[in-house]
Amino acid sequence: MNNQKKPEMAELAQRLKKLRKDKKMKQSEMAELLGCTTSHYQKIEYGEINIPGISLMILADYFGVTTDYLLGRSEET
């Protein structure tokens, strides 16, 4: 499997990175929040791997946005 960003995950990756940077958080801190390794979180943020639904809900709650916003299905947070 190649490590190219999948189009359907590109919006999630972009929004996660922006939200993380807005909170001035490191990728390692995000990994700790999700209970995964920094490497695994980086792959999520780079759009290389899919994100579990539970992790998506944790991130939406943490950032105060909807899961639809994170997924690029809505512009409303």
Chimera marker file (.cmm) of the C-alpha trace (Angstrom):
<marker_set name="trace">
<marker id="1" x="0.000" y="0.000" z="0.000" r="1" g="1" b="0" radius="0.5"/>
<marker id="2" x="1.377" y="3.425" z="-0.884" r="1" g="1" b="0" radius="0.5"/>
<marker id="3" x="1.433" y="6.363" z="1.507" r="1" g="1" b="0" radius="0.5"/>
<marker id="4" x="-0.324" y="8.879" z="-0.722" r="1" g="1" b="0" radius="0.5"/>
<marker id="5" x="-3.065" y="11.028" z="0.771" r="1" g="1" b="0" radius="0.5"/>
<marker id="6" x="-6.466" y="9.577" z="-0.076" r="1" g="1" b="0" radius="0.5"/>
<marker id="7" x="-8.852" y="12.223" z="-1.493" r="1" g="1" b="0" radius="0.5"/>
<marker id="8" x="-11.672" y="11.288" z="0.882" r="1" g="1" b="0" radius="0.5"/>
<marker id="9" x="-9.379" y="11.841" z="3.887" r="1" g="1" b="0" radius="0.5"/>
<marker id="10" x="-7.667" y="14.999" z="2.612" r="1" g="1" b="0" radius="0.5"/>
<marker id="11" x="-10.226" y="17.364" z="4.144" r="1" g="1" b="0" radius="0.5"/>
<marker id="12" x="-10.051" y="15.627" z="7.525" r="1" g="1" b="0" radius="0.5"/>
<marker id="13" x="-6.254" y="15.813" z="7.458" r="1" g="1" b="0" radius="0.5"/>
<marker id="14" x="-6.274" y="19.508" z="6.554" r="1" g="1" b="0" radius="0.5"/>
<marker id="15" x="-8.839" y="20.439" z="9.187" r="1" g="1" b="0" radius="0.5"/>
<marker id="16" x="-7.138" y="18.439" z="11.933" r="1" g="1" b="0" radius="0.5"/>
<marker id="17" x="-3.833" y="20.135" z="11.232" r="1" g="1" b="0" radius="0.5"/>
<marker id="18" x="-5.416" y="23.608" z="11.291" r="1" g="1" b="0" radius="0.5"/>
<marker id="19" x="-7.330" y="22.950" z="14.522" r="1" g="1" b="0" radius="0.5"/>
<marker id="20" x="-4.219" y="21.520" z="16.183" r="1" g="1" b="0" radius="0.5"/>
<marker id="21" x="-2.086" y="24.476" z="15.158" r="1" g="1" b="0" radius="0.5"/>
<marker id="22" x="-4.785" y="26.933" z="16.267" r="1" g="1" b="0" radius="0.5"/>
<marker id="23" x="-4.516" y="25.385" z="19.751" r="1" g="1" b="0" radius="0.5"/>
<marker id="24" x="-0.702" y="25.449" z="19.508" r="1" g="1" b="0" radius="0.5"/>
<marker id="25" x="-0.520" y="21.719" z="20.124" r="1" g="1" b="0" radius="0.5"/>
<marker id="26" x="2.145" y="19.274" z="19.030" r="1" g="1" b="0" radius="0.5"/>
<marker id="27" x="1.350" y="16.081" z="17.167" r="1" g="1" b="0" radius="0.5"/>
<marker id="28" x="2.646" y="14.150" z="20.185" r="1" g="1" b="0" radius="0.5"/>
<marker id="29" x="0.044" y="15.859" z="22.386" r="1" g="1" b="0" radius="0.5"/>
<marker id="30" x="-2.703" y="14.914" z="19.941" r="1" g="1" b="0" radius="0.5"/>
<marker id="31" x="-1.468" y="11.328" z="19.941" r="1" g="1" b="0" radius="0.5"/>
<marker id="32" x="-1.648" y="11.290" z="23.729" r="1" g="1" b="0" radius="0.5"/>
<marker id="33" x="-5.231" y="12.606" z="23.590" r="1" g="1" b="0" radius="0.5"/>
<marker id="34" x="-6.188" y="9.742" z="21.268" r="1" g="1" b="0" radius="0.5"/>
<marker id="35" x="-4.126" y="7.099" z="23.045" r="1" g="1" b="0" radius="0.5"/>
<marker id="36" x="-1.972" y="6.298" z="20.033" r="1" g="1" b="0" radius="0.5"/>
<marker id="37" x="1.643" y="6.777" z="19.004" r="1" g="1" b="0" radius="0.5"/>
<marker id="38" x="2.857" y="10.025" z="17.488" r="1" g="1" b="0" radius="0.5"/>
<marker id="39" x="3.655" y="8.143" z="14.288" r="1" g="1" b="0" radius="0.5"/>
<marker id="40" x="0.081" y="6.848" z="14.070" r="1" g="1" b="0" radius="0.5"/>
<marker id="41" x="-1.361" y="10.313" z="14.659" r="1" g="1" b="0" radius="0.5"/>
<marker id="42" x="0.934" y="11.768" z="11.994" r="1" g="1" b="0" radius="0.5"/>
<marker id="43" x="-0.412" y="9.254" z="9.497" r="1" g="1" b="0" radius="0.5"/>
<marker id="44" x="-3.970" y="10.359" z="10.356" r="1" g="1" b="0" radius="0.5"/>
<marker id="45" x="-3.047" y="14.020" z="9.928" r="1" g="1" b="0" radius="0.5"/>
<marker id="46" x="-1.242" y="13.289" z="6.656" r="1" g="1" b="0" radius="0.5"/>
<marker id="47" x="-4.341" y="11.487" z="5.320" r="1" g="1" b="0" radius="0.5"/>
<marker id="48" x="-2.519" y="8.176" z="5.009" r="1" g="1" b="0" radius="0.5"/>
<marker id="49" x="-4.768" y="6.079" z="7.254" r="1" g="1" b="0" radius="0.5"/>
<marker id="50" x="-8.400" y="6.093" z="8.248" r="1" g="1" b="0" radius="0.5"/>
<marker id="51" x="-9.500" y="7.289" z="11.672" r="1" g="1" b="0" radius="0.5"/>
<marker id="52" x="-11.713" y="5.191" z="13.967" r="1" g="1" b="0" radius="0.5"/>
<marker id="53" x="-15.162" y="6.611" z="14.703" r="1" g="1" b="0" radius="0.5"/>
<marker id="54" x="-14.460" y="6.877" z="18.437" r="1" g="1" b="0" radius="0.5"/>
<marker id="55" x="-11.307" y="8.911" z="17.746" r="1" g="1" b="0" radius="0.5"/>
<marker id="56" x="-13.290" y="11.150" z="15.419" r="1" g="1" b="0" radius="0.5"/>
<marker id="57" x="-15.824" y="11.815" z="18.194" r="1" g="1" b="0" radius="0.5"/>
<marker id="58" x="-13.050" y="12.521" z="20.728" r="1" g="1" b="0" radius="0.5"/>
<marker id="59" x="-11.471" y="15.046" z="18.368" r="1" g="1" b="0" radius="0.5"/>
<marker id="60" x="-14.783" y="16.734" z="17.551" r="1" g="1" b="0" radius="0.5"/>
<marker id="61" x="-15.585" y="17.104" z="21.257" r="1" g="1" b="0" radius="0.5"/>
<marker id="62" x="-12.089" y="18.327" z="22.070" r="1" g="1" b="0" radius="0.5"/>
<marker id="63" x="-12.104" y="21.000" z="19.369" r="1" g="1" b="0" radius="0.5"/>
<marker id="64" x="-15.778" y="21.908" z="19.844" r="1" g="1" b="0" radius="0.5"/>
<marker id="65" x="-16.735" y="21.074" z="16.266" r="1" g="1" b="0" radius="0.5"/>
<marker id="66" x="-18.994" y="18.501" z="14.646" r="1" g="1" b="0" radius="0.5"/>
<marker id="67" x="-17.771" y="15.256" z="13.133" r="1" g="1" b="0" radius="0.5"/>
<marker id="68" x="-19.311" y="16.433" z="9.843" r="1" g="1" b="0" radius="0.5"/>
<marker id="69" x="-17.063" y="19.503" z="9.975" r="1" g="1" b="0" radius="0.5"/>
<marker id="70" x="-13.975" y="17.370" z="10.562" r="1" g="1" b="0" radius="0.5"/>
<marker id="71" x="-14.929" y="15.141" z="7.640" r="1" g="1" b="0" radius="0.5"/>
<marker id="72" x="-15.511" y="18.079" z="5.306" r="1" g="1" b="0" radius="0.5"/>
<marker id="73" x="-19.227" y="17.352" z="5.007" r="1" g="1" b="0" radius="0.5"/>
<marker id="74" x="-20.189" y="20.695" z="6.539" r="1" g="1" b="0" radius="0.5"/>
<marker id="75" x="-18.651" y="24.150" z="6.840" r="1" g="1" b="0" radius="0.5"/>
<marker id="76" x="-20.466" y="24.751" z="10.117" r="1" g="1" b="0" radius="0.5"/>
<marker id="77" x="-18.480" y="23.887" z="13.201" r="1" g="1" b="0" radius="0.5"/>
<link id1="1" id2="2" r="1" g="1" b="0" radius="0.2"/>
<link id1="2" id2="3" r="1" g="1" b="0" radius="0.2"/>
<link id1="3" id2="4" r="1" g="1" b="0" radius="0.2"/>
<link id1="4" id2="5" r="1" g="1" b="0" radius="0.2"/>
<link id1="5" id2="6" r="1" g="1" b="0" radius="0.2"/>
<link id1="6" id2="7" r="1" g="1" b="0" radius="0.2"/>
<link id1="7" id2="8" r="1" g="1" b="0" radius="0.2"/>
<link id1="8" id2="9" r="1" g="1" b="0" radius="0.2"/>
<link id1="9" id2="10" r="1" g="1" b="0" radius="0.2"/>
<link id1="10" id2="11" r="1" g="1" b="0" radius="0.2"/>
<link id1="11" id2="12" r="1" g="1" b="0" radius="0.2"/>
<link id1="12" id2="13" r="1" g="1" b="0" radius="0.2"/>
<link id1="13" id2="14" r="1" g="1" b="0" radius="0.2"/>
<link id1="14" id2="15" r="1" g="1" b="0" radius="0.2"/>
<link id1="15" id2="16" r="1" g="1" b="0" radius="0.2"/>
<link id1="16" id2="17" r="1" g="1" b="0" radius="0.2"/>
<link id1="17" id2="18" r="1" g="1" b="0" radius="0.2"/>
<link id1="18" id2="19" r="1" g="1" b="0" radius="0.2"/>
<link id1="19" id2="20" r="1" g="1" b="0" radius="0.2"/>
<link id1="20" id2="21" r="1" g="1" b="0" radius="0.2"/>
<link id1="21" id2="22" r="1" g="1" b="0" radius="0.2"/>
<link id1="22" id2="23" r="1" g="1" b="0" radius="0.2"/>
<link id1="23" id2="24" r="1" g="1" b="0" radius="0.2"/>
<link id1="24" id2="25" r="1" g="1" b="0" radius="0.2"/>
<link id1="25" id2="26" r="1" g="1" b="0" radius="0.2"/>
<link id1="26" id2="27" r="1" g="1" b="0" radius="0.2"/>
<link id1="27" id2="28" r="1" g="1" b="0" radius="0.2"/>
<link id1="28" id2="29" r="1" g="1" b="0" radius="0.2"/>
<link id1="29" id2="30" r="1" g="1" b="0" radius="0.2"/>
<link id1="30" id2="31" r="1" g="1" b="0" radius="0.2"/>
<link id1="31" id2="32" r="1" g="1" b="0" radius="0.2"/>
<link id1="32" id2="33" r="1" g="1" b="0" radius="0.2"/>
<link id1="33" id2="34" r="1" g="1" b="0" radius="0.2"/>
<link id1="34" id2="35" r="1" g="1" b="0" radius="0.2"/>
<link id1="35" id2="36" r="1" g="1" b="0" radius="0.2"/>
<link id1="36" id2="37" r="1" g="1" b="0" radius="0.2"/>
<link id1="37" id2="38" r="1" g="1" b="0" radius="0.2"/>
<link id1="38" id2="39" r="1" g="1" b="0" radius="0.2"/>
<link id1="39" id2="40" r="1" g="1" b="0" radius="0.2"/>
<link id1="40" id2="41" r="1" g="1" b="0" radius="0.2"/>
<link id1="41" id2="42" r="1" g="1" b="0" radius="0.2"/>
<link id1="42" id2="43" r="1" g="1" b="0" radius="0.2"/>
<link id1="43" id2="44" r="1" g="1" b="0" radius="0.2"/>
<link id1="44" id2="45" r="1" g="1" b="0" radius="0.2"/>
<link id1="45" id2="46" r="1" g="1" b="0" radius="0.2"/>
<link id1="46" id2="47" r="1" g="1" b="0" radius="0.2"/>
<link id1="47" id2="48" r="1" g="1" b="0" radius="0.2"/>
<link id1="48" id2="49" r="1" g="1" b="0" radius="0.2"/>
<link id1="49" id2="50" r="1" g="1" b="0" radius="0.2"/>
<link id1="50" id2="51" r="1" g="1" b="0" radius="0.2"/>
<link id1="51" id2="52" r="1" g="1" b="0" radius="0.2"/>
<link id1="52" id2="53" r="1" g="1" b="0" radius="0.2"/>
<link id1="53" id2="54" r="1" g="1" b="0" radius="0.2"/>
<link id1="54" id2="55" r="1" g="1" b="0" radius="0.2"/>
<link id1="55" id2="56" r="1" g="1" b="0" radius="0.2"/>
<link id1="56" id2="57" r="1" g="1" b="0" radius="0.2"/>
<link id1="57" id2="58" r="1" g="1" b="0" radius="0.2"/>
<link id1="58" id2="59" r="1" g="1" b="0" radius="0.2"/>
<link id1="59" id2="60" r="1" g="1" b="0" radius="0.2"/>
<link id1="60" id2="61" r="1" g="1" b="0" radius="0.2"/>
<link id1="61" id2="62" r="1" g="1" b="0" radius="0.2"/>
<link id1="62" id2="63" r="1" g="1" b="0" radius="0.2"/>
<link id1="63" id2="64" r="1" g="1" b="0" radius="0.2"/>
<link id1="64" id2="65" r="1" g="1" b="0" radius="0.2"/>
<link id1="65" id2="66" r="1" g="1" b="0" radius="0.2"/>
<link id1="66" id2="67" r="1" g="1" b="0" radius="0.2"/>
<link id1="67" id2="68" r="1" g="1" b="0" radius="0.2"/>
<link id1="68" id2="69" r="1" g="1" b="0" radius="0.2"/>
<link id1="69" id2="70" r="1" g="1" b="0" radius="0.2"/>
<link id1="70" id2="71" r="1" g="1" b="0" radius="0.2"/>
<link id1="71" id2="72" r="1" g="1" b="0" radius="0.2"/>
<link id1="72" id2="73" r="1" g="1" b="0" radius="0.2"/>
<link id1="73" id2="74" r="1" g="1" b="0" radius="0.2"/>
<link id1="74" id2="75" r="1" g="1" b="0" radius="0.2"/>
<link id1="75" id2="76" r="1" g="1" b="0" radius="0.2"/>
<link id1="76" id2="77" r="1" g="1" b="0" radius="0.2"/>
</marker_set>
